[in-house]
Amino acid sequence: MRTFVHLLLFVAAIAVAVGVFGPLVGTVDARNVQFTDLRNGFAQGRMLEQIGAQSGSFVTSLAIGLLGAAALVLVAALVGSRLIGWIGVLAGLAGLGVLTWRLDQRFDHELRTDYRHLLSGTWGLYLVGGGLLLSLLLLLVPRERRLAPPPGPRF
C-alpha cells in the first residue's frame, strides 16, 4: 500500500477506537449493547434510556467487537496487509449494521419522530462510522506499481 494510505488507516483506526466509547444513538453506547441483544433483539418492555443505562459485561458487549475491528485496521495499517484491513472493516460495518437493524426493529417509531434529539451529540457513531467508511475507501486505493530494475550490464 502507499505510505499515505498507511497513515490514514492508522488515523481511522484510532478514530474508530475512540468512537466506541462515545454515544452511538441517544444515551446508548457500544458498551451498553450486549451480543445477546444483537442476536435476539431488544426486549419489548425496555425503553431506549434503559438500554443506555444497562451495564453489560465488557466481554459480551458490542464494544469488544468494534475495538477488535479497530485493532485489525490498525494492524493492517502497520504491516500493510489489505486482507486484514478488509476483515476489520467488514467486521465493524457488520456490527454497526446489526445494531442499526435491531434498533430500527424495536424503536422504529421513536427513532423516526425523535431523530433530531436522538442523533444530536452522537459523536461516537460519527467517529466509528466515519472511520470505517474512510478505511473502506482507503482499502480501495490501488497499490503502487513496482518498477523494473534499469537495464544495465550484469556481472
N, C-alpha and C positions, 0 to 999 in steps of 0.2 A: 504494500500500500504506500501511498505517498506520505510524506512527512506531515503535511498539514492535516491529512486525514487522521493520522495517529493522534495528533494534538487535539483536534476537535472531538474525536471519540473519547479521549481521556476527559475532556471538559463535560461532555454529555453524560458520561458515566457518573461523574461527581454530582451533576445536577439531578440525575435520577435518584442517587443515593440520598441526597439531601431532601428531595421532594417526598420520599417515602415517609418521613416523619412529620410532614405537614398535612393540613386538612385536604381531603380529596373532594368531598361533597358535604356542604354544611359543616357539621361537627364531626363527621366520620373521617378517621384516619385509617391508614392501611393496617395499623396495629389493632384496630377495633374490629376488623373483619376476620373471622376465623375461616379456615378451609371448609369446615362443615357448613357454614353459611353459604359459601360459594357452591358447594356440592348440592345441598338440599334446598337452598333458597332461604330467605329471611322469614322468620315466624310471622304469622298473621297478626298477632296481638301486639307486636313491637312497633314503636314509633322510631323515626329516624334519629331522634335525640337519644333514645335508649340504646340504639346500636352504637352511637358515638360515645356513650358513657360506659359501655362494657369494656372490661379489661381482659382481653384474651391472652392466653399464653403466647409468648413471642415465637415459640417453636411452631405453633399451629396458626399463626396469623399470616395475612397476605403480605405483611412487611418482609417476612423472610424470603418469600418468592420474588418480590420486586428487588430486594437487596441482592439476591442471587443473580438476577438478570443484570443488575448494575455491575456486579463483580465480573460477570462473564464479558460484558462490554469493556470493562477496564482491562481485563486480561488480554482481550483482543487488541486493544489499543497498545498495550505494552509489548506484545510479541508479534503483532502484525498478522494475526490469523483471522481471515474473513469468516471461516466456518464457525469459530467460537463466537464471533460478533453476531452472526445471523441467529445462532441458537439463543443468545442473550436477548436480542431484540424481539424475536418471535415469542419467547417465554414472557417477557414483560408486556408485550401487546396482548397476549392471550390472557394474562392476569387482569389487565385493565378491561379487556373485553368481557370477561366473565363477570367482573364486578359491575360493569355498566348494564349487562343483561339482567343480573339479579336485582339491581336497584330499580331498573325500569319495570321489571316484572312485579315487584312488590309495591313500589312507591311511584307508580306512573303518574297518577293524578297530582300528587303533591309536587313532584319534580316539574311537571308542566305548568302548574299555576304559580309556584313559588321559585321559579328558576333564578330570578334575579337575586333573591335572598340567599338561596342555597349555593349559588355559584359565585357569590362575592366573597373574596378572601380565601379562595381555594387555591392558594399558590402551590400546594403540594401536587395537586392534579396537573397544574400547568407545567411544573418542573418535570414531573415524571413523564407526562405525555409529550412535552416538547423535547425532552432529552431522548426519548425513544424514537420519535419521528426524525430528529436530527441524526441519530445513529443510523436509522434506516436509510436516509438519504446519503450519508457518508459511505455506507457499505455499497452503494450503487456506483460510486465513483470508480472509473476504470483504473486498472493497475498501470503503473508506469512501464514503458517499453524498455526492454533490455537491448542495449546497443551491441552490435557485433564488434569484436576487437578489430582495431585498424589493421589493414593488411600491411605486412612488412616481412622482412626476412626472418626465417625460422632457423634456429641453430640446433 
